[in-house]
Amino acid sequence: MNPKMALTARRMFEQVLGIRAGERVVIVTDFERPRTITDLLASVATLYGCEVVVVAMNAREMGGEEPPPAVAAAMREADAVIVQTSHSMTHTNAEREALKAGARVCNVREVDEEMMVRGGMTADYEVVDRITRRAVELLRDARTARVTTPEGTDLRMDLQGRPAFGLSGFAREPGQFSGLPDGEAAIAPVEGTTEGVLISPYLIEKIGPVREPFRMRVEAGRIVQVEGGAEAQALREILERKDPGARNFAAELALGTNPACRQIPKSREVKKRLGQAHVALGDNRSLAGEVESGVHLDIILLRPTVLLDGEVVLRDGDALFTRGIV
């Protein structure tokens, strides 16, 4: 066993979850995730004196899809849940119900052995927390947002009245969720308000890096057109076979807040990188929105400029709002 992996696992139990002896820990995984990490997490949980249950399922097709009922039932009975799956469960009723029942959730979806020992997983999360709290304040207090990129993306959205959420590596109280690598401040823009175009993003969750021309047009908070090459075609196919809520945009606006995260083609890490921003389509109920969908896909933007009420907080990937914090 790599001792650095074990150190990260211990950080998850001590720093992120604040685990206590006798607690019921459920590890949710699928058959596409590294068994070495599953076994390590189960072993460490046992060392902390926990009652451990590992629940494995077939991998879901994408984030937001519900797990089998047996998995959801196990999550509801847990004190702490570690989600070690291939796709996010944050925007599922299964996780929302577990949180409502008092579980603490640590999401390590898509994490592999290399990520366990390098990059965002090894961050100083006290620093990440300070940055995240500042970003949450900015999003919470803003009425409007505008997001642009050098490639031509230009999106405008209404944030008025919406709460902002911080994910900075801590889930120590009942009903809290977080994960590793972590570091983001997120908000669900008001439904029906986003207008503009999204052009050639860095990566689309589930689809991967965008290497061919890509242009998405949004009107009144709905995706109305997707044009371009292979990645555009893949997104069109997803939208055509999913429920109408999948076209909700933007389901999320988020600012990355982790200085240790790397620009790698894995949404789990790159979207948390300080200076990044991402938007999403589909379900937004986990962010206090009103749209329920069987899909939630993040779209990561490189070198974004983000204006909140006309004030620049990110300029071409430079996080101006961190000045005086780090």
C-alpha positions as CSV (number, residue, x, y, z in Angstrom):
1,M,0.0,0.0,0.0
2,N,1.3,3.4,-0.9
3,P,1.8,5.2,2.5
4,K,0.8,8.5,0.8
5,M,-2.6,7.0,-0.1
6,A,-3.1,5.9,3.4
7,L,-2.3,9.5,4.6
8,T,-4.9,10.9,2.3
9,A,-7.5,8.3,3.5
10,R,-6.8,9.2,7.1
11,R,-7.3,12.9,6.2
12,M,-10.7,12.0,4.8
13,F,-11.8,10.4,8.0
14,E,-10.2,12.9,10.4
15,Q,-10.3,16.3,8.7
16,V,-13.2,16.0,6.2
17,L,-15.7,13.8,8.1
18,G,-14.5,14.1,11.7
19,I,-15.3,10.4,12.1
20,R,-16.0,8.9,15.6
21,A,-15.7,5.3,16.8
22,G,-18.9,3.3,16.5
23,E,-20.3,5.3,13.6
24,R,-21.9,3.6,10.6
25,V,-19.9,4.2,7.5
26,V,-21.2,3.3,4.0
27,I,-18.8,3.3,1.1
28,V,-20.7,3.5,-2.2
29,T,-18.7,2.3,-5.2
30,D,-19.1,0.9,-8.7
31,F,-17.3,-1.8,-10.7
32,E,-15.2,0.7,-12.6
33,R,-13.5,2.3,-9.6
34,P,-10.1,1.1,-8.3
35,R,-10.6,-1.7,-5.8
36,T,-7.4,-0.7,-4.1
37,I,-8.9,2.6,-3.0
38,T,-12.2,0.8,-1.9
39,D,-10.2,-1.7,0.3
40,L,-8.0,1.1,1.7
41,L,-11.0,3.2,2.8
42,A,-12.8,0.2,4.3
43,S,-9.6,-0.8,6.2
44,V,-9.1,2.7,7.6
45,A,-12.7,3.0,8.7
46,T,-12.3,-0.3,10.6
47,L,-9.1,1.1,12.3
48,Y,-11.2,4.0,13.5
49,G,-13.7,1.6,15.1
50,C,-16.5,2.1,12.6
51,E,-19.2,-0.3,11.4
52,V,-18.4,-0.5,7.7
53,V,-20.6,-1.5,4.8
54,V,-19.3,-1.5,1.2
55,V,-22.1,-1.2,-1.4
56,A,-21.1,-1.8,-5.1
57,M,-23.3,-1.2,-8.1
58,N,-23.0,-1.0,-11.9
59,A,-21.6,2.4,-12.9
60,R,-24.2,5.0,-13.8
61,E,-24.0,6.5,-17.3
62,M,-23.5,10.1,-16.0
63,G,-23.8,12.4,-13.0
64,G,-27.3,12.9,-11.6
65,E,-28.6,9.4,-12.3
66,E,-30.1,7.6,-9.4
67,P,-28.5,4.5,-7.8
68,P,-30.4,1.3,-7.2
69,P,-33.0,1.5,-4.3
70,A,-30.8,-0.7,-2.1
71,V,-27.9,1.7,-2.4
72,A,-30.1,4.7,-1.5
73,A,-31.5,2.7,1.5
74,A,-28.0,2.0,2.8
75,M,-27.1,5.7,2.4
76,R,-30.1,6.8,4.5
77,E,-29.0,4.6,7.4
78,A,-25.4,5.8,7.5
79,D,-23.8,8.3,9.8
80,A,-21.1,9.0,7.1
81,V,-21.2,8.1,3.4
82,I,-18.1,8.0,1.1
83,V,-19.1,8.2,-2.5
84,Q,-16.4,6.5,-4.5
85,T,-18.2,6.3,-7.8
86,S,-17.4,7.1,-11.5
87,H,-20.0,9.9,-11.6
88,S,-21.3,12.4,-9.2
89,M,-24.2,11.5,-6.9
90,T,-24.5,15.0,-5.5
91,H,-27.5,15.8,-7.7
92,T,-29.5,12.7,-6.9
93,N,-32.4,12.2,-4.6
94,A,-30.5,9.3,-3.0
95,E,-27.8,11.7,-1.7
96,R,-30.3,14.5,-0.9
97,E,-32.4,12.0,1.3
98,A,-29.2,10.7,3.0
99,L,-28.2,14.3,3.9
100,K,-31.8,15.0,5.1
101,A,-31.6,12.0,7.4
102,G,-28.4,13.4,8.9
103,A,-25.6,11.7,7.1
104,R,-22.3,13.4,6.4
105,V,-21.1,12.8,2.8
106,C,-17.6,12.8,1.4
107,N,-17.6,12.6,-2.4
108,V,-14.4,11.1,-4.1
109,R,-16.0,10.2,-7.4
110,E,-13.6,9.7,-10.3
111,V,-10.5,9.7,-8.0
112,D,-7.7,7.3,-8.9
113,E,-4.5,6.3,-7.2
114,E,-2.5,9.1,-8.7
115,M,-5.0,11.7,-7.5
116,M,-4.8,10.2,-4.0
117,V,-1.2,11.4,-3.7
118,R,-0.9,14.5,-5.9
119,G,-2.6,17.7,-6.7
120,G,-5.8,18.9,-5.1
121,M,-6.1,16.0,-2.6
122,T,-3.0,17.2,-0.8
123,A,-4.1,20.9,-0.4
124,D,-4.0,22.8,2.8
125,Y,-7.8,22.9,3.4
126,E,-7.6,25.6,5.9
127,V,-6.4,27.9,3.1
128,V,-9.0,26.4,0.7
129,D,-11.7,27.2,3.3
130,R,-10.7,30.9,3.6
131,I,-10.8,31.3,-0.2
132,T,-14.1,29.5,-0.5
133,R,-15.8,31.5,2.2
134,R,-14.9,34.7,0.4
135,A,-16.1,33.4,-3.0
136,V,-19.4,32.3,-1.3
137,E,-19.9,35.8,0.0
138,L,-19.4,37.3,-3.4
139,L,-21.9,35.0,-5.1
140,R,-24.4,35.3,-2.3
141,D,-24.5,39.1,-2.4
142,A,-24.5,39.3,-6.2
143,R,-27.7,40.0,-8.3
144,T,-26.2,39.3,-11.7
145,A,-23.3,37.5,-13.3
146,R,-21.6,37.6,-16.6
147,V,-19.1,35.0,-17.8
148,T,-16.8,35.4,-20.8
149,T,-13.8,33.5,-22.2
150,P,-11.2,34.3,-24.9
151,E,-12.8,31.7,-27.1
152,G,-16.0,33.8,-27.3
153,T,-18.2,32.5,-24.5
154,D,-20.6,35.2,-23.2
155,L,-23.2,34.3,-20.7
156,R,-25.4,36.5,-18.5
157,M,-27.5,35.2,-15.6
158,D,-29.6,36.4,-12.7
159,L,-28.5,35.3,-9.2
160,Q,-30.8,37.4,-7.1
161,G,-32.3,35.7,-4.1
162,R,-30.3,32.5,-4.5
163,P,-28.1,31.1,-1.7
164,A,-24.5,30.2,-2.4
165,F,-22.8,27.1,-1.2
166,G,-19.2,26.4,-0.3
167,L,-17.4,23.1,-0.6
168,S,-14.0,23.4,1.0
169,G,-13.2,19.9,2.3
170,F,-15.3,19.7,5.4
171,A,-18.4,17.6,6.2
172,R,-18.3,17.3,10.0
173,E,-21.9,18.1,10.9
174,P,-25.1,16.1,10.0
175,G,-26.4,17.1,6.6
176,Q,-23.1,18.4,5.3
177,F,-21.5,17.2,2.1
178,S,-18.1,17.7,0.7
179,G,-15.3,15.8,-1.1
180,L,-11.7,15.6,-2.2
181,P,-10.2,17.2,-4.1
182,D,-12.4,20.0,-3.0
183,G,-12.7,23.8,-3.3
184,E,-15.5,25.6,-5.0
185,A,-18.2,28.1,-4.3
186,A,-21.4,27.4,-6.2
187,I,-24.8,29.0,-6.9
188,A,-27.9,28.0,-9.0
189,P,-28.8,31.0,-11.2
190,V,-32.5,31.8,-11.4
191,E,-34.3,29.5,-13.8
192,G,-35.2,31.1,-17.1
193,T,-32.7,33.9,-16.9
194,T,-29.5,32.8,-18.6
195,E,-28.8,34.2,-22.0
196,G,-25.9,33.9,-24.4
197,V,-23.4,31.5,-26.0
198,L,-20.9,29.0,-24.7
199,I,-18.0,28.4,-27.1
200,S,-15.2,25.8,-27.0
201,P,-15.0,25.0,-23.3
202,Y,-12.1,23.0,-21.9
203,L,-14.1,20.0,-20.9
204,I,-17.6,18.6,-20.6
205,E,-18.3,16.1,-17.9
206,K,-19.1,12.7,-19.2
207,I,-18.0,13.7,-22.7
208,G,-14.4,14.8,-22.0
209,P,-12.0,17.4,-23.4
210,V,-13.5,19.5,-26.2
211,R,-11.1,19.2,-29.2
212,E,-13.4,20.1,-32.1
213,P,-15.5,23.3,-32.7
214,F,-18.3,23.7,-30.2
215,R,-21.0,26.4,-29.9
216,M,-24.1,26.2,-27.6
217,R,-26.8,28.9,-27.6
218,V,-28.9,29.6,-24.6
219,E,-32.2,31.6,-24.5
220,A,-34.4,32.2,-21.4
221,G,-32.4,29.6,-19.4
222,R,-32.8,26.8,-22.0
223,I,-30.3,25.2,-24.3
224,V,-31.8,25.9,-27.7
225,Q,-28.9,24.9,-30.1
226,V,-25.7,22.9,-30.0
227,E,-23.4,23.0,-33.0
228,G,-19.9,21.8,-33.8
229,G,-17.9,18.6,-34.0
230,A,-17.8,15.3,-32.1
231,E,-18.3,16.7,-28.6
232,A,-21.3,18.8,-29.8
233,Q,-22.8,15.7,-31.3
234,A,-22.3,13.8,-28.1
235,L,-24.0,16.5,-26.1
236,R,-26.9,16.7,-28.5
237,E,-27.4,12.9,-28.2
238,I,-27.5,13.2,-24.4
239,L,-30.1,16.1,-24.5
240,E,-32.3,14.2,-27.0
241,R,-32.6,11.1,-24.9
242,K,-32.8,12.7,-21.5
243,D,-35.8,14.4,-19.8
244,P,-36.7,18.0,-20.6
245,G,-35.0,19.3,-17.4
246,A,-31.6,18.4,-19.0
247,R,-31.8,21.5,-21.1
248,N,-32.0,23.8,-18.0
249,F,-29.0,26.2,-18.2
250,A,-27.3,27.4,-16.2
251,A,-28.1,24.9,-13.5
252,E,-24.9,26.1,-11.7
253,L,-22.3,28.7,-11.7
254,A,-19.2,27.9,-9.6
255,L,-15.8,29.3,-8.9
256,G,-12.8,27.0,-8.2
257,T,-11.0,27.8,-4.9
258,N,-8.2,25.1,-4.6
259,P,-4.7,26.4,-5.4
260,A,-3.3,22.8,-5.4
261,C,-5.7,21.5,-8.1
262,R,-4.1,20.9,-11.5
263,Q,-5.2,21.6,-15.1
264,I,-5.8,17.9,-16.0
265,P,-8.5,16.4,-18.2
266,K,-10.5,15.2,-15.2
267,S,-13.5,17.3,-14.2
268,R,-13.2,16.1,-10.6
269,E,-10.0,18.0,-10.1
270,V,-9.8,20.7,-12.8
271,K,-13.1,22.3,-11.9
272,K,-11.9,23.0,-8.4
273,R,-8.7,24.7,-9.5
274,L,-8.3,28.3,-8.3
275,G,-9.0,30.5,-11.3
276,Q,-11.4,28.1,-13.0
277,A,-15.1,28.5,-13.4
278,H,-17.7,26.0,-14.4
279,V,-21.3,26.1,-15.4
280,A,-23.7,23.2,-15.6
281,L,-26.9,21.9,-17.3
282,G,-29.7,19.9,-15.8
283,D,-30.6,19.3,-12.2
284,N,-30.1,22.1,-9.7
285,R,-32.2,21.1,-6.7
286,S,-29.1,20.3,-4.6
287,L,-28.2,24.0,-5.0
288,A,-31.7,25.2,-3.9
289,G,-33.0,25.4,-7.4
290,E,-36.3,24.2,-8.8
291,V,-35.4,21.9,-11.7
292,E,-35.2,18.1,-11.1
293,S,-33.5,16.1,-13.9
294,G,-31.8,12.7,-14.3
295,V,-28.6,14.6,-15.4
296,H,-26.3,17.2,-14.1
297,L,-23.2,17.9,-16.3
298,D,-20.5,20.3,-15.5
299,I,-18.8,22.4,-18.3
300,I,-15.4,23.7,-17.3
301,L,-14.1,27.0,-18.7
302,L,-10.4,27.9,-19.0
303,R,-9.2,31.5,-18.5
304,P,-12.7,32.8,-17.6
305,T,-13.6,36.3,-16.8
306,V,-16.4,36.6,-14.3
307,L,-18.2,39.8,-13.4
308,L,-20.6,40.0,-10.4
309,D,-22.8,43.0,-10.5
310,G,-20.3,44.4,-13.0
311,E,-17.3,43.9,-10.8
312,V,-14.5,41.7,-12.1
313,V,-13.7,38.8,-9.6
314,L,-11.9,36.6,-12.1
315,R,-10.0,38.1,-15.0
316,D,-8.7,35.6,-17.7
317,G,-8.3,33.0,-15.0
318,D,-6.7,35.3,-12.4
319,A,-8.7,35.1,-9.1
320,L,-8.7,38.7,-8.1
321,F,-10.9,38.1,-5.1
322,T,-8.1,36.2,-3.2
323,R,-6.0,39.2,-2.7
324,G,-5.4,39.7,1.0
325,I,-6.6,36.1,1.7
326,V,-3.6,34.1,0.6
